[in-house]
Amino acid sequence: MTRNGSTKKTQWQDHYTRQAKKEHYPARSVYKLSEIQKKHRILTKGDRVLDLGCAPGSWLLYAAEQVGSRGAVLGVDLTPVTVRLPDQVRVITGDIHNLQNTAVQSLGGDFQVVLSDMAPATTGDRFGDAARSHELCCVALALADALLQRNGRFVCKIFQGEDFKLFSDQVKERFERMHIFKPQSSRKASREIFVIGLGKK
């Protein structure tokens, strides 16, 4: 019975991996953003988008499709992005903590959307991993405070833990509407969840 359950789980996970490969995305994570887009319309034509934790590039590609040739996407990650990217996408390989001045120089620091799919290197200590996830989320929110224009939209992945309510309340304070969303394409065992802010105050 356990074997059958494991097989079903593997098939479910492989479905997204196979689909991503077929559609020329480097990772299955694209379908999380796709689900968020279908439900909340985060990305619109002509938007300027900041994508934090952008490697291996699936969110960059999807965001570029949504914003079109008149939009622009700036990705940041410690890991280099090696996939071929459209002309309206730029990537900075570096630390988000040093981002603010670079972002301003690159795209004027006037973004309609800030996305964060950042996650810490997991250790198996769920409390420690959740705390490190929360730290990254606070950095993402600080960047949204500094670089996201009024009425802008914010999407941030966080590991559920004792700081989750604190973070979601902080988003709620800054945006007209706050939503919590668990994509179908997230792995069932994953403690990740997305906090979405719409309409920056």
C-alpha positions in Angstrom: 0.0 0.0 0.0 2.8 2.4 0.8 4.5 1.5 -2.4 1.3 2.3 -4.4 1.0 5.6 -2.5 4.6 6.5 -3.3 4.1 5.6 -6.9 1.0 7.8 -7.3 2.9 10.7 -5.6 5.9 10.2 -7.9 3.6 10.2 -11.0 1.8 13.4 -9.8 5.2 15.1 -9.3 6.5 13.8 -12.6 3.5 15.2 -14.4 4.6 18.8 -13.8 8.2 18.0 -14.5 7.3 16.4 -17.8 5.0 19.2 -18.7 7.7 21.8 -17.9 10.2 20.0 -20.1 7.6 19.8 -22.9 6.8 23.5 -22.7 10.6 24.4 -22.5 10.6 25.7 -18.9 13.7 24.8 -16.8 11.6 23.8 -13.7 8.2 22.8 -12.6 7.9 25.9 -10.4 6.5 27.8 -13.4 3.1 26.2 -12.7 2.9 27.8 -9.2 3.2 31.2 -10.8 0.8 30.3 -13.5 -1.8 29.3 -10.9 -1.3 32.5 -9.0 -1.6 34.5 -12.3 -4.9 32.7 -13.2 -6.4 33.4 -9.8 -5.1 36.9 -9.0 -3.9 38.5 -12.3 -0.6 39.6 -10.9 1.1 40.3 -14.2 -0.2 42.6 -17.0 1.1 43.8 -20.3 3.8 46.4 -20.0 4.7 45.7 -16.3 8.1 46.0 -14.9 8.8 43.0 -12.8 11.4 42.2 -10.1 11.9 38.4 -9.7 13.9 37.5 -6.5 15.4 34.1 -6.4 14.9 33.7 -10.2 17.1 30.7 -10.9 16.8 28.5 -12.9 14.6 30.9 -14.9 11.1 29.5 -15.2 9.4 32.5 -13.5 11.5 34.9 -15.7 10.3 33.2 -18.9 6.7 33.1 -17.7 6.7 36.7 -16.5 8.3 37.8 -19.8 5.4 36.1 -21.7 2.8 37.9 -19.6 4.3 41.4 -19.7 5.1 41.2 -23.4 7.8 43.1 -25.3 6.8 46.5 -23.8 7.4 45.1 -20.3 10.7 44.4 -18.5 11.8 41.7 -16.1 14.8 41.9 -13.8 15.9 38.7 -12.1 18.2 38.3 -9.2 19.8 35.1 -7.8 23.1 33.9 -6.3 23.0 31.1 -8.8 23.6 32.0 -12.5 20.7 31.6 -14.9 21.9 29.6 -17.9 18.7 29.3 -20.0 18.2 31.6 -23.0 16.1 34.6 -22.1 14.0 37.1 -24.1 15.3 40.6 -24.8 13.1 42.2 -22.1 14.7 40.1 -19.4 17.9 41.0 -17.5 19.5 39.0 -14.7 21.8 40.0 -11.9 23.9 37.2 -10.4 24.4 38.4 -6.8 23.1 38.9 -3.3 19.6 40.5 -2.8 21.0 42.4 0.2 23.0 44.5 -2.2 20.2 44.9 -4.7 18.5 48.2 -4.2 21.0 50.5 -5.9 21.7 48.0 -8.7 17.9 47.7 -9.4 17.5 51.4 -9.5 20.4 51.7 -12.0 19.1 48.8 -14.1 15.4 49.6 -14.4 14.8 52.8 -12.5 13.5 51.1 -9.4 9.9 51.7 -10.4 8.4 48.2 -10.5 4.7 47.2 -10.8 5.4 43.7 -9.5 7.8 42.1 -7.1 8.0 38.3 -7.1 9.9 36.2 -4.6 10.3 32.5 -4.9 13.4 32.6 -2.6 14.0 29.7 -0.2 16.8 28.9 2.1 19.0 25.8 1.7 16.9 23.4 3.8 18.5 21.5 6.7 15.6 19.2 7.8 15.1 21.4 10.9 11.7 22.7 10.0 11.8 25.4 12.7 15.2 26.6 11.6 14.2 26.4 7.9 11.0 28.4 8.6 13.0 31.0 10.4 15.5 31.4 7.6 12.6 31.6 5.1 11.0 34.3 7.1 14.3 36.3 7.0 14.4 36.1 3.2 10.7 37.2 3.1 11.5 40.2 5.2 14.2 41.2 2.8 11.8 40.8 -0.1 9.2 42.9 1.6 11.7 45.6 2.4 12.6 45.7 -1.4 8.9 45.9 -2.2 8.7 48.9 0.2 11.6 50.6 -1.5 11.1 49.7 -5.2 7.4 48.8 -5.8 5.2 51.7 -7.0 1.8 52.6 -5.5 -0.9 50.0 -6.4 1.8 47.5 -7.2 1.6 43.7 -6.6 3.7 41.4 -4.4 4.1 37.6 -4.4 6.3 35.9 -1.8 6.9 32.3 -0.9 7.3 31.5 2.8 7.7 28.3 4.7 4.9 27.9 7.3 6.2 28.4 10.8 5.8 30.5 13.9 6.6 33.7 12.0 4.0 33.1 9.3 1.2 35.2 10.8 3.6 38.0 11.6 4.7 38.2 8.0 1.2 37.9 6.5 0.1 40.7 8.9 3.0 42.9 7.7 1.9 42.4 4.1 -1.7 43.1 5.0 -0.7 46.5 6.5 1.1 47.5 3.3 -1.5 46.4 0.7 -5.2 47.0 0.1 -5.7 43.2 -0.2 -3.8 40.2 1.1 -4.3 36.6 0.0 -2.8 33.3 1.1 -2.4 30.8 -1.6 -1.2 27.1 -1.8 -0.8 26.1 -5.5 -2.0 22.7 -6.6 1.5 22.2 -8.2 3.3 22.6 -4.9 4.6 19.2 -3.7 2.1 17.8 -1.1 4.8 17.4 1.6 6.1 21.0 1.1 5.4 23.6 3.8 5.7 26.4 1.3 2.8 28.8 0.9 2.5 32.1 -1.0 1.5 35.4 0.5 0.1 37.8 -2.1 -0.3 41.6 -1.7 -2.5 43.5 -4.2 -2.6 47.3 -4.3 0.4 48.7 -2.5 -0.7 51.6 -0.3 
